[in-house]
Amino acid sequence: MKLLSLKIDDKIFLEMEEISAALHLSRNRYISQAIGMYNFFNKRQLLKKKLIKESKLTSKDSRQVLEEFGV
């Protein structure tokens, strides 16, 4: 585990406190889960961009192959 210090806007902090209390989660657990979900979301976005880029690269080759086969 790593120790982290961060600054959070008051409004976000108060909202986090209310929600974590309602969910019966410690502040630390709530923040850890939130970061985990945010990481998952961003990994998916990066993968999507990579797949789109690679798809565009292979699209040209695919068209050439189809033309060679007369499709």
C-alpha positions in Angstrom: 0.0 0.0 0.0 1.1 3.5 -0.7 0.3 6.6 1.4 -1.1 9.4 -0.6 -1.8 13.0 0.2 -4.2 15.0 -2.0 -6.2 18.2 -2.1 -9.9 18.0 -2.8 -12.4 20.8 -3.4 -14.6 21.3 -0.3 -17.8 20.5 -2.3 -16.4 17.2 -3.6 -15.1 16.3 -0.2 -18.5 16.9 1.5 -20.3 14.9 -1.2 -17.8 12.1 -0.8 -18.3 12.1 3.0 -22.1 11.8 2.6 -21.9 9.1 0.0 -19.3 7.0 1.8 -21.2 7.2 5.1 -24.4 6.2 3.3 -22.6 3.2 1.8 -20.9 2.4 5.1 -17.5 2.6 3.6 -14.4 4.2 5.1 -13.1 7.3 3.3 -10.0 5.3 2.3 -12.0 2.4 0.8 -14.3 4.8 -1.0 -11.4 6.7 -2.6 -9.6 3.5 -3.5 -12.7 2.1 -5.2 -13.3 5.4 -7.0 -9.7 5.4 -8.3 -10.0 1.8 -9.4 -13.2 2.5 -11.4 -11.6 5.6 -12.9 -8.5 3.5 -13.9 -10.8 0.9 -15.5 -12.7 3.5 -17.4 -9.5 5.2 -18.7 -7.9 1.8 -19.7 -11.0 1.1 -21.8 -10.8 4.5 -23.4 -7.1 4.0 -24.2 -7.9 0.5 -25.6 -10.7 2.0 -27.8 -8.4 4.6 -29.2 -5.7 1.9 -29.9 -8.2 -0.4 -31.6 -9.6 2.4 -33.8 -6.1 3.4 -34.8 -5.1 -0.2 -35.6 -8.3 -0.8 -37.4 -7.6 2.2 -39.7 -4.2 0.8 -40.4 -5.5 -2.6 -41.4 -8.4 -1.3 -43.3 -6.2 -0.3 -46.2 -4.5 -3.7 -46.3 -7.9 -5.4 -46.1 -9.2 -3.5 -49.1 -6.1 -4.4 -51.1 -6.6 -8.1 -50.3 -10.3 -7.9 -51.3 -9.4 -6.2 -54.6 -6.9 -9.0 -55.3 -9.6 -11.6 -54.8 -12.0 -9.6 -56.9 -14.5 -9.0 -54.1 
